Each structure stands twice: as C-alpha cells, then as structure tokens.
Amino acid sequence: MLIRFTTALFLSACITLPGLAQTQGNLDLIPRPTSVTATHGNFEINDRTRVFADPGFMPVAKLFADAARLPQPQSALLRISQAHSFVFRMADHTAIPDSAGYQLKITPDNVFITARTKTGAVNAMQSLLQLMLLQPDQSKLPGAEISDHPRFGYRGVHLDVSRNFFPASYIKRFIDLMALYKMNTFHWHLTDGAGWRLEIKKYPELTKQAAWRDHANWKDWWSKGRHYSTEGDPNAYGGYYTQQQAREIVAYAAQRGITVIPEIEMPGHSEEVLAVYPQLSCSGIPYKNSEFCLGNDSTFVFLENVLQEVMDIFPSTYIHVGGDEASKKAWKQCPKCQQRIRTEKLKDENELQSYAIRRMEKFLLAHKRKLLGWDEILEGGLAPEATVMSWRGESGGISAAKEGHDVVMTPGSYCYFDSYQADPATEPPAIGGYLPLEKVYSYEPVPKELSPVAAKHVIGAQANIWTEYIPSTDHLEYMVYPRLIALSEVVWSDTLHKNWDNFHQRIQSHYRLLQRLNVNYYRPSYNVTIHPQINQHKTTITFSTEQYQPEIRYTLDGSIPDKNAQLYKGAFQVTGSALLTAAIFKDSLLQGKPAVLPIDDHKAIGKNVIYNLPYNKSYPAQGTATLVNGYRGTLTYGDGQWQGFTGDMDVTVDMEQETVLNSLSITFMQLTGPGVYMPAFVEVLISSDGKNFKPVQQVKNDIPTTTSTLTFKDFKFNLNGQKARYVRVHAVNDQHGFMFTDEIIIQ
C-alpha cells in the first residue's frame, strides 16, 4: 500500500522510485533523535489502520490522519485492543521530561506516539511523516523505539519576501517543508526598501504604491533609479499579503508547531515607506532618505500604529524591528534629530538609534511583547529586555549574552543560505560567499568564549534567506535544500553524536524524500575539494566531496586523471612541488570538472612579511603569516586564507639573506556583488637593504569590472635570476572596494 499524503506539501509524495527496495526499514531520521533502537518486524498500514488520540492531542492526530489519508481519529477511550492503530497518548513530566520531547514505539501491531504537550506530539508526528517518506514501501514502517527532544527552543528560518515576493500559497508549502525537519520559527521579513508586503489598513499607500516597483528583476530596480509603481500599473512588479492571508498563514503554521515572527524594518531599510510618506524622513523629499527621521514624533506615531495592526495579526511573543545597516548621515544634518539628541541628553547618532529602539521596546512591552533585532541594536546601548539576532559574525551575540540578553545566532558565514553552495561558475547568480553543506553542518551555535551561565542565553540559531538573486520558488528551494536539513540537526540534536560522516550517510535517504515531494533541491556536486596540510617541505593531502563514497583518482603532474590514474584510498604525502589534479569517476567515466591545486614548495614560505599598509581587520586570514604559509585560498574570501584590503596592498617579504629570485606570482579574486575587485595593477620591487627599492616589473589587470562572476587572476613576474633580500609587492586598489589575495609565491 502506498501512503498518499494530502497536505499542501504532501500531495505529490505518492511517487514510487524504482530500484530502491531494501530488506530492512529505513531509520535515517534527520535531525538525529536522541535515541533510536531498531526492533523486529514492521508496522504495515492497510485498510484496517485507524488513528486514536487522547483528547488533548486530537488536533495533532487529525493533522496526521489528513496528511497520511487515514480515517479521522477517534478518542483513545474507544480503543479496546484494536491492532493496526496509531495511538497518540499524553504523558506527564516523569515520562517525558522535556515539554517538546516525545517517544515513538513502532511494533508490528501498533504505533504509539507519547508526548507531554501538543508541541511534543507535533514533533513526533513530523518524525512519523518523515519515516513514511523514507521507506521504499511507504506502507511499512520499520520496528523501532525512539526517544527524542530538542537541544534549542528556537530553531528558525528567515525568508525575505521584500526583494522578491512569494505568494501566500507557496508560503504554506515553505512552512510544511521546514516543519518536516522540526524548524519551529518562521521569521517573515515583510518590509524593506524593495517593497512593503503587509496590508496596513491605516496606511493604504503602503500597499497601493510601496508594495510595487517598476522592475521585476531586483538588480535592475537597484541600478535604475529604485522607483516604485502603483497597483494596477501593467508593468508593476510586487505584491502583498492581506491581513486575512497573514492570519491564515499564522494559523497554518501554528498547527504545525511553528511560530511566525513578523519583521517590520526600522529605522533604516525604509525607502519604500519614505517614498509614499516622505514627511517621515529627515528631508521630507521622496526618494532621498532610507532612514526614518528620529527627531520627528510623527515617525513614532506611524511606527506604533503599524505595530498595533501587526500585533493584532501575529500573536508571537517577539516582534522583529530590524535595526540593521541604518545610515546616520541624514540624522547628523537634520535639525530635528539634533534637537532630539540634545533634549534626550544623548551622546551621538548611535545613541539616537538606541533611543528609538528603546522607545519601540517600551511600546512593545506595554503590549506584552518582546523586541527582537539585528545586532546593530547593540550600538549606542542595548534596550533593557531586547533579544539580539547576531548576523555580523558572533561578536554581537557574545557581547549580548555576556550582558544577560537572549541571543539567536545567525552568522553569515554559516547561516546565510543566499550564498553560493558550490563553484560559482557552475551555479545561478548569488550574492557571493561560499557555504557548502558540510560547513553548515559544522556550525556550533554556542561560542567557546561564553561561560556556562552566558551560554544559556543562546536560545538557538537561524537560517537566513535574502532574495535579491532568488526570483522564483524553484530557485528558493534550490538555495534552501539540503542546507536547511543540515542546520536542523545543528539546532535539534545533541553534540555528543554529531558526526559529519554519519549525517552524510543519512542524508542520502533524504534525496529520495525530497524527490517524492518535488523539491527542487541542490544536487550534490561532483567536485573534489583538496585539503593540504603543510609541514615544512612535505604536504599531506586528503580529499572530500559531496558525493557519498565516490571513486576519486588523481595525478601529480598536472595531467587530467583517467580511469587508470592513481586511486585515492586515504591521506597521502607529497614532497616538494607538484600540480595535483583529482576527479571523481563513475562507471569508468570522469564526472564533473577536475580539481587542481598547485602545491608550491617555494622560497618565501615561513618568511617574515612587513605590512607597509595594513590589511582589513575584518578579513585578517592568518594575520602576518597568510601570504607565505603555503596555503592557497578556496572559492570564498571568508575561508581564512584570503586576506582582505580596502586600500592598496603594500607588503615586503624579508627573504633573510640575498636570494636568487627567478619568478613571483600572486593571485587576486573578483566578485563584484559584494564589492570584491581586481587591483588596477601589481608591481614588484626588490632591495638589498630594505630601504632603497628598484622596480622590476608591473603587470596591469585585464579583467574588466563588468565581469561580475567569481574570477581569479594570477599576476606573474619574471625576476630573471636577480639577487635581493627584500621583495616588495604593491597592488593598487582603484575601485573603493575590497581586494583579496592568498599567497605570494617566490621561486
């Protein structure tokens, strides 16, 4: 018998995949439960199968029965000893200590679902639905005893619907998918400069005009004036959710154990509001300011009126107020803002922003709500009871936790799912960065710097999906899955059993599940990642790949491997220099693009580097050792090997003695989305005394700034056997953005 799931998500789950029959059932649940014990036999779902529930769990049992197309549940009091039943039972805290915990017992006769609360029963239900989808024959559940509870109470997913709008019907599917992996908080980013997305009855212009723009493509809109349109204009792009639609989504999510937190941006990222209500800006002129005027009392009247309607729709404890990336330039020049600073005895514009956040917190607290904001709300002093969402790394979260504030960790390097997940040359456009599945799984939300007391203020972590480059639902699912599956285990499962190899094995089963649900997930890449470990003149090499247990072959002379090349069986050593090339083979055929790593046993390794100009403190890589440590950077400037510069790069390598210099090469990257550019040119100079330098060669850049995709360029210099002790490398930054380089190779 094939189970035919019937919710918005599961309607398409009735696909059977050939060739996947197993002799034993599949227990590859994600997130990994606290305890799983396989037992004998299977529970077979047939026409006699019924669902029973204690009264308190009847709504959950009904949701389960609807999803699995089983008869409507009956009261557990009516069940005598009927076999072939799903039984939802309520227990006390002695049996189920964690309020969100549950137990499943699957026997050949019955499936017992035991929980203490509705939340626990919903979590159990999601495990059951997942188990069904994992089986080759969905009518047979493997015998098992499962005991489970979450590590964190906040397990979030953020979706930006401003930069690209997604219809209410799809939001329900999005919620179904995240619920299947026990993510319990939907952070709904409803307003931003690219469009206002929620009906506010008191301010109709927000949805008549601010919800619509004149270009569908966000990048075009951003670069061509950033103007808004009107509802009904044939060329308008956008949309909004009516209050009724929003209420339906809130209720739909709540049934599935998910809290919806709305975000209303303030005081920055508010161009769309100020275009239609310019009197709330410092200039009073449409299209001039992005920040509300904080010296204007009308601003706070507007914000409180908006939040009053928002709170009437959303019952969540938290209301997110944004607070990020606000420019303070207009406030510095605004008489009203400056008067506010004087009147309130504030120190500066940072404290002016803090004043606004504190004022909004006071309003929310009066309505029995709590304020949540991005980590910029720390600037100028944190509101007394605010919770911080730490996105610019973890430092903001660490500071807030040490001060006794609750924190949600969502650092960009681990939790921003709008980043590339494979080689950008093979992927659709993205904002930048590089966040593969394994790196998501490696994240630990509780920083080591926190004491046990402060660590308790880390209430969870969250995936963030910003949609500048994500225009469709298919593209959205491609960016989210399977990375969200990895994060679900990070925030649910205990760290004792955290193991990438085990997760990698289990997620193979979930590709089948995602196929059954018609999810347009990212397929695992055939790329090989090369991991060098350098020790003087010897390099130990290991490989990794997203493929499960692949056949990898490699060469050391730069040639492309074939089916007869050396087979990778584990770590191996390379002495001296080599040009390592590796590739995956399947049925004797090379798959994907071979990976290449020059192993450079060069003369500058370990030498002292003098920085005539500083590197950027946000991207120090390995500090002064970076450029001569023998390690090449990977596909992302955030990997700890690419060093960043916002001005010129000007360094001198001390070779310690007069040295014959034959050649020098240095690599830079370009990725214009986040503002990373090639230098205008690179020049090399040499000296014997470190004071008087002689120019040797200058190499100009030939990569145009219009090349927006990730690009690398080797700047190569012929030093012609000249002798010198000091080698100076100067790269000119003429774009007012970042330059990144990884290694100076001197032969």
Residue pairs with C-beta under 8 A, 6 or more apart in sequence:
1 44
1 45
1 46
1 47
1 138
1 139
2 14
2 16
2 137
2 138
2 139
3 13
3 14
3 45
3 68
3 69
3 132
3 138
3 139
4 13
4 14
4 69
5 11
5 13
5 14
5 67
5 68
5 69
5 129
5 132
5 133
6 66
6 67
6 68
6 69
7 63
7 66
7 67
7 176
8 169
8 172
8 173
8 176
9 173
9 176
9 177
9 180
9 517
10 67
10 129
10 176
10 517
12 516
12 517
12 518
13 133
13 138
13 516
13 517
14 516
15 515
15 516
16 136
17 136
17 512
17 515
17 516
20 136
20 512
21 136
21 137
22 136
24 38
24 142
25 38
25 42
25 135
25 140
25 141
25 142
25 143
25 144
26 131
26 134
26 135
26 136
26 142
26 509
27 36
27 38
27 131
27 134
27 142
27 144
28 134
28 505
28 506
28 507
28 508
28 509
28 510
29 36
29 127
29 130
29 131
29 134
29 146
29 506
30 130
30 181
30 485
30 488
30 489
30 503
30 506
30 507
30 510
31 181
31 182
31 488
31 489
31 491
31 492
31 493
32 489
32 492
32 493
32 497
32 502
32 503
32 506
33 127
33 146
33 147
33 148
33 493
34 147
34 148
34 149
34 493
34 494
35 145
35 146
35 147
35 148
36 144
36 145
36 146
37 144
37 145
37 146
38 142
38 143
38 144
39 106
39 107
39 143
39 144
39 145
40 108
40 143
41 107
41 108
41 143
42 108
42 140
42 141
42 142
42 143
43 84
43 106
43 107
43 108
43 109
43 110
43 111
43 140
43 141
43 143
44 84
44 108
44 139
44 140
44 141
45 68
45 70
45 84
45 138
45 139
45 140
45 141
46 84
46 139
48 83
48 84
49 70
49 84
49 85
49 86
50 70
50 71
50 73
50 74
50 79
50 82
50 84
50 85
50 86
51 61
51 64
51 65
51 70
51 71
51 72
51 73
51 74
51 85
51 86
51 87
51 88
52 61
52 73
52 74
52 75
52 76
52 78
52 79
52 82
52 85
52 86
52 87
52 88
53 60
53 61
53 73
53 74
53 75
53 76
53 87
53 88
54 75
54 76
54 88
54 89
54 90
55 75
56 90
56 118
57 88
57 89
57 90
57 113
57 115
57 118
57 121
58 73
58 75
58 88
59 118
59 255
60 88
60 118
60 121
60 122
60 125
61 73
61 86
61 88
61 121
62 72
62 73
63 122
63 125
63 255
63 256
64 70
64 73
64 86
64 88
64 125
64 128
64 129
65 71
65 72
65 73
67 129
68 129
68 132
70 86
73 88
76 87
76 88
76 89
79 85
79 87
83 109
83 110
84 109
84 110
85 110
85 111
86 110
86 111
86 113
86 128
87 110
87 111
87 112
87 113
88 113
88 115
88 121
88 124
89 112
89 113
89 114
89 115
90 114
90 115
90 116
91 103
91 114
91 115
91 116
92 116
93 99
93 116
95 103
95 114
95 116
96 102
96 103
96 114
96 115
96 116
96 120
97 149
98 116
98 120
98 149
98 150
99 116
99 117
99 119
99 120
100 117
100 119
100 120
100 123
100 149
100 150
100 153
101 115
101 116
101 120
101 123
101 147
101 148
101 149
101 150
102 113
102 114
102 115
102 120
102 121
102 123
102 124
102 127
102 147
102 148
102 149
103 112
103 113
103 114
103 115
103 124
103 145
103 146
103 147
103 148
104 111
104 112
104 113
104 114
104 124
104 127
104 128
104 144
104 145
104 146
104 148
105 111
105 112
105 114
105 144
105 145
105 146
106 141
106 142
106 143
106 144
106 145
106 146
107 143
108 143
111 128
111 141
113 121
113 124
113 125
113 128
114 124
115 121
115 123
115 124
118 257
119 184
119 257
120 149
122 179
122 256
122 257
123 148
123 150
123 182
123 257
124 148
126 179
126 180
126 181
126 182
126 256
126 257
127 146
127 148
128 141
129 180
130 180
130 181
130 513
131 141
131 142
132 138
132 141
133 512
133 513
133 516
133 517
134 509
134 510
134 512
134 513
135 141
135 142
150 182
150 491
150 492
151 491
151 492
151 493
151 494
151 495
152 445
152 458
152 459
152 460
152 461
152 491
152 492
153 184
153 459
153 460
154 184
154 185
154 408
154 459
154 460
154 461
154 462
154 491
155 182
155 183
155 184
155 185
155 460
155 461
155 462
155 488
155 491
155 492
156 183
156 184
156 185
156 186
156 187
156 261
156 408
156 410
156 460
156 461
156 462
156 463
157 178
157 183
157 185
157 186
157 187
157 462
157 463
157 465
157 480
157 484
158 187
158 189
158 410
158 462
158 463
158 464
158 465
159 166
159 171
159 174
159 186
159 187
159 188
159 189
159 465
159 467
159 476
160 189
160 192
160 464
160 465
160 466
160 467
161 171
161 188
161 189
161 190
161 197
161 467
162 189
162 190
162 191
162 192
162 193
162 194
162 195
162 196
162 197
162 467
163 192
163 194
163 195
163 218
163 466
163 467
163 468
164 194
164 218
164 467
164 468
164 470
164 471
164 472
165 195
165 197
165 237
165 238
165 239
165 240
166 174
166 473
166 476
167 239
168 241
168 245
168 248
168 249
170 473
171 249
172 249
172 252
173 473
174 186
174 476
175 186
175 249
175 252
175 253
175 256
175 258
176 256
177 477
177 480
177 481
177 484
177 517
177 519
178 186
178 258
178 484
179 253
179 256
179 257
179 258
181 484
181 485
181 488
182 257
182 488
182 492
183 258
183 463
183 484
183 488
183 491
184 257
184 258
184 259
185 258
185 259
185 261
185 460
185 462
186 253
186 258
186 259
186 260
186 261
187 261
187 263
187 320
187 462
187 464
188 260
188 261
188 262
188 263
189 263
190 196
190 197
190 198
190 241
190 262
190 263
190 264
191 197
191 198
191 263
191 264
191 265
191 269
191 270
191 272
191 273
192 265
192 269
192 272
193 226
193 269
193 270
193 271
193 272
193 290
194 213
194 218
194 221
194 222
194 272
195 210
195 211
195 212
195 213
195 238
195 239
195 240
195 272
196 206
196 207
196 210
196 211
196 240
196 272
196 273
197 211
197 239
197 240
197 241
198 206
198 207
198 240
198 241
198 243
198 246
198 262
198 264
198 310
198 313
199 206
199 207
199 240
199 241
199 242
199 243
199 246
200 206
200 207
200 305
200 306
200 309
200 310
201 243
201 309
202 305
202 306
202 309
203 277
203 302
203 305
203 306
205 276
205 277
206 240
206 272
206 273
206 276
207 231
207 240
208 230
208 231
209 228
209 229
209 230
209 231
209 275
209 276
210 228
210 272
210 273
210 275
210 276
211 231
211 238
211 239
211 240
211 272
212 228
212 229
212 230
212 231
212 233
212 236
212 237
212 238
212 239
213 221
213 226
213 227
213 228
213 229
213 236
213 237
213 238
214 221
214 225
214 227
214 228
214 229
214 235
214 236
214 237
215 221
215 224
215 237
216 237
216 471
217 471
218 467
218 468
218 469
218 471
219 468
219 469
221 227
222 468
226 271
226 287
227 275
227 287
228 272
228 275
228 276
229 235
229 236
229 237
229 238
230 236
241 249
243 309
243 313
246 313
246 314
247 313
249 260
250 260
250 313
250 314
250 315
253 259
253 260
254 260
259 316
259 317
260 314
260 316
261 314
261 316
261 318
261 319
261 320
261 372
262 310
262 313
262 314
262 316
262 319
262 320
263 320
263 321
263 322
264 303
264 306
264 307
264 310
264 319
264 320
264 321
264 322
265 321
265 322
266 292
266 303
266 321
266 322
266 323
266 356
266 360
267 291
267 292
267 294
267 299
267 323
267 326
267 353
267 356
268 290
268 291
268 322
268 323
268 324
268 325
268 326
268 327
269 290
269 322
269 324
269 325
269 326
270 290
270 291
270 292
271 287
271 289
271 290
273 280
273 292
273 302
274 280
274 281
274 286
274 288
274 289
274 290
274 292
275 286
275 287
276 286
277 302
278 284
278 285
278 286
278 288
279 296
279 298
280 292
280 293
280 296
280 298
280 299
280 302
281 288
281 289
281 291
281 292
281 293
281 330
282 289
282 291
282 293
282 295
282 330
282 331
282 333
282 334
282 336
282 337
283 289
283 330
289 330
290 326
290 327
291 326
291 327
291 328
291 330
291 331
292 299
292 303
292 356
293 299
293 330
293 331
293 334
293 336
293 337
294 331
294 337
294 340
294 352
294 353
294 355
294 356
295 331
295 334
295 335
295 336
295 337
295 338
295 339
295 340
296 336
300 356
300 359
300 360
303 360
304 360
304 363
307 319
307 360
307 363
307 364
308 367
310 319
311 319
311 367
311 369
316 369
317 369
317 370
318 369
318 370
318 371
318 372
318 387
319 364
319 369
319 370
319 371
319 372
320 372
320 373
320 389
321 357
321 360
321 371
321 372
321 373
321 377
322 373
322 374
323 353
323 357
323 373
323 374
323 376
323 377
324 373
324 374
324 375
324 376
324 391
325 376
326 353
326 376
328 349
328 350
328 352
328 353
330 337
331 337
331 338
331 349
331 352
332 338
332 349
337 349
337 352
340 346
340 352
340 355
341 347
341 348
341 349
341 351
341 352
344 355
346 352
346 354
346 355
346 380
347 380
348 380
350 379
350 380
351 380
351 381
352 380
353 376
353 377
353 379
353 380
354 377
354 379
354 380
354 381
354 382
354 383
355 380
357 371
357 373
357 377
357 383
357 386
358 381
358 383
358 384
360 371
361 371
361 383
361 384
361 385
361 386
364 370
364 371
365 371
365 385
370 385
370 386
370 387
371 383
371 385
371 386
371 387
372 386
372 387
372 388
372 389
372 408
373 386
373 387
373 388
373 389
374 388
374 389
374 391
375 388
375 389
375 390
375 391
375 392
375 396
375 397
375 400
376 392
376 396
377 383
377 386
377 388
378 388
378 396
378 399
378 400
382 388
382 400
382 403
382 405
385 405
386 405
387 405
387 406
387 407
387 408
387 459
388 396
388 397
388 400
388 405
388 406
388 407
388 408
389 407
389 408
389 410
389 462
390 396
390 397
390 398
390 400
390 407
390 408
390 409
390 410
390 411
391 410
391 411
391 412
391 415
391 416
391 464
392 411
392 412
393 411
393 412
393 413
394 409
394 411
394 447
397 407
397 408
397 409
397 411
397 447
397 458
398 447
398 449
398 450
400 406
400 407
400 457
401 407
401 450
401 454
401 455
401 457
401 458
402 450
402 454
404 454
404 457
405 457
406 457
406 458
406 459
407 457
407 458
407 459
408 458
408 459
408 460
408 461
408 462
409 415
409 445
409 446
409 458
409 460
409 461
409 462
410 416
410 461
410 462
410 463
410 464
411 443
412 419
412 433
412 464
413 433
413 435
413 439
413 638
414 435
414 439
414 440
414 442
414 443
415 440
415 443
415 461
415 462
415 463
415 464
415 487
416 431
416 433
416 435
416 464
416 466
417 435
417 463
417 464
417 465
417 479
417 480
417 483
417 484
418 430
418 431
418 433
418 464
418 465
418 466
418 467
418 468
418 469
418 470
418 479
419 430
419 431
419 432
419 433
419 434
419 435
419 636
420 427
420 430
420 432
420 433
420 434
420 435
420 635
420 636
420 710
421 427
421 434
421 435
421 436
421 437
421 479
421 483
421 522
422 436
422 522
422 525
422 527
423 525
423 527
423 593
423 635
423 710
424 430
424 434
424 635
424 671
424 709
424 710
425 709
425 710
426 525
426 527
426 593
428 469
428 475
428 478
429 469
429 673
429 708
429 709
430 469
430 479
430 673
431 466
431 468
431 469
431 673
431 674
432 671
432 673
432 674
432 676
433 636
433 638
433 674
434 634
434 635
434 636
434 638
434 639
435 483
435 636
436 546
437 482
437 483
437 486
437 507
437 524
437 546
438 486
438 500
438 504
438 544
438 546
440 483
440 486
440 487
440 490
441 486
441 487
441 489
441 490
441 500
441 503
442 500
443 461
443 487
443 490
444 490
444 495
445 458
445 460
445 461
445 490
445 491
446 455
446 458
447 458
450 458
460 491
461 487
461 490
461 491
463 480
463 483
463 484
463 487
465 476
465 479
465 480
467 476
470 476
470 479
474 520
475 520
477 519
477 520
477 521
478 520
478 521
478 522
479 522
481 514
481 519
481 521
481 522
482 507
482 510
482 511
482 514
482 521
482 522
483 522
485 507
485 510
486 503
486 507
489 498
489 503
504 548
505 548
508 548
511 521
511 524
514 521
524 546
524 547
524 548
525 545
525 546
525 547
525 592
526 545
526 547
526 550
526 584
526 591
526 592
526 593
527 545
527 546
527 592
527 593
527 595
528 543
528 544
528 545
528 552
528 582
528 583
528 584
528 594
528 595
529 543
529 544
529 545
529 595
529 634
530 541
530 543
530 580
530 582
530 595
530 597
531 541
531 542
531 543
531 544
532 539
532 540
532 541
532 597
532 599
532 630
532 631
533 539
533 540
533 541
533 542
534 605
534 629
534 630
534 631
537 575
537 576
537 601
538 573
538 574
538 575
539 573
539 574
539 575
539 599
539 601
539 630
540 571
540 572
540 573
540 574
541 571
541 572
541 573
541 574
541 580
542 570
542 571
543 552
543 554
543 568
543 582
545 552
545 584
547 584
550 584
550 585
550 586
551 567
551 584
551 585
551 586
552 567
552 568
552 582
552 583
552 584
552 585
553 561
553 562
553 563
553 565
553 566
553 567
553 568
553 582
553 583
553 585
554 561
554 565
554 566
554 568
554 580
554 581
554 582
554 583
555 561
555 565
555 566
555 580
555 581
555 582
556 574
556 578
556 579
556 580
556 581
557 578
557 579
558 579
558 581
558 596
559 581
560 581
560 583
560 590
560 594
561 581
561 582
561 583
561 585
561 590
561 594
562 590
563 585
563 588
563 589
563 590
568 582
574 580
574 599
576 599
576 601
577 598
577 599
577 600
577 601
577 602
578 598
578 599
579 596
579 597
579 598
579 599
580 596
580 597
580 598
580 599
581 594
581 595
581 596
582 594
582 595
583 590
583 591
583 592
583 593
583 594
583 595
584 590
584 591
584 592
585 591
597 632
598 632
600 630
600 632
600 743
600 745
601 630
602 630
602 745
602 746
602 747
603 655
603 659
603 661
603 746
603 747
604 628
604 653
604 655
604 727
604 744
604 745
604 746
605 628
605 629
605 630
606 628
606 629
607 628
607 653
607 654
607 655
607 656
608 624
608 653
608 654
608 656
609 624
609 625
609 627
609 628
609 651
609 652
609 653
609 654
609 744
610 651
610 652
610 653
610 654
611 624
611 650
611 651
612 650
612 651
612 652
612 728
613 645
613 647
613 648
613 649
613 650
613 651
615 621
615 626
615 643
615 644
615 645
615 649
616 644
616 645
616 646
616 738
618 644
619 637
619 638
619 642
619 643
619 644
619 738
619 740
620 626
620 643
621 640
621 641
621 642
621 643
621 644
621 742
622 629
622 631
622 640
622 641
622 643
626 641
626 643
626 742
626 743
627 643
627 651
627 653
627 741
627 742
627 743
627 744
628 653
628 743
628 744
629 743
630 743
631 641
631 742
631 743
632 641
632 667
632 742
632 743
633 639
633 641
633 642
633 667
633 669
633 740
633 742
633 743
634 641
635 710
636 642
637 644
637 669
637 671
637 676
637 738
637 740
641 742
641 743
642 669
642 740
642 741
642 742
643 740
643 741
643 742
644 738
644 739
644 740
645 731
645 733
645 738
645 739
645 740
645 741
646 733
646 737
646 738
646 739
647 733
648 679
648 730
648 731
648 732
648 733
649 679
649 729
649 730
649 731
649 733
649 739
649 741
650 728
650 729
650 730
650 731
651 728
651 729
651 744
652 690
652 726
652 727
652 728
652 729
653 726
653 727
653 728
653 729
653 744
653 746
654 690
654 725
654 726
655 724
655 725
655 726
655 727
655 746
656 725
657 725
658 688
658 723
658 724
658 725
659 723
659 724
659 725
660 721
660 722
660 723
661 686
661 719
661 721
661 722
661 723
661 724
661 727
661 746
662 718
662 719
662 720
662 721
662 747
663 716
663 717
663 718
663 719
663 745
663 746
663 747
664 684
664 716
664 717
664 719
664 727
664 729
664 744
664 745
664 746
664 747
665 714
665 715
665 716
665 717
665 745
666 682
666 714
666 715
666 729
666 731
666 741
666 743
666 744
666 745
667 712
667 713
667 714
667 715
667 741
667 742
667 743
668 678
668 679
668 682
668 712
668 713
668 715
668 731
668 739
668 740
668 741
669 676
669 678
669 710
669 711
669 712
669 713
669 740
669 741
670 676
670 677
670 678
670 703
670 705
670 707
670 710
670 711
670 712
670 713
671 708
671 709
671 710
671 711
672 705
672 707
672 708
672 737
673 708
674 738
675 735
675 737
675 738
676 737
676 738
676 739
676 740
677 705
677 733
677 735
677 737
677 738
677 739
678 701
678 703
678 711
678 713
678 739
679 701
679 715
679 731
679 732
679 733
679 734
679 739
680 700
680 701
680 732
680 733
680 734
681 698
681 699
681 700
681 701
681 731
681 732
682 698
682 699
682 701
682 715
682 729
682 730
682 731
682 732
683 695
683 696
683 697
683 698
683 699
683 729
683 730
684 695
684 696
684 697
684 698
684 717
684 719
684 727
684 728
684 729
684 730
685 693
685 694
685 695
685 696
685 727
685 728
685 730
686 693
686 694
686 696
686 719
686 722
686 724
686 726
686 727
686 728
687 693
687 694
687 724
687 725
687 726
687 728
688 723
688 724
688 725
688 726
689 725
689 726
690 725
690 726
693 726
693 728
696 717
696 719
696 722
697 717
697 718
697 719
699 715
699 716
699 717
701 713
701 715
702 713
703 711
703 713
705 735
715 731
727 744
727 746
729 744
731 739
731 741
733 739
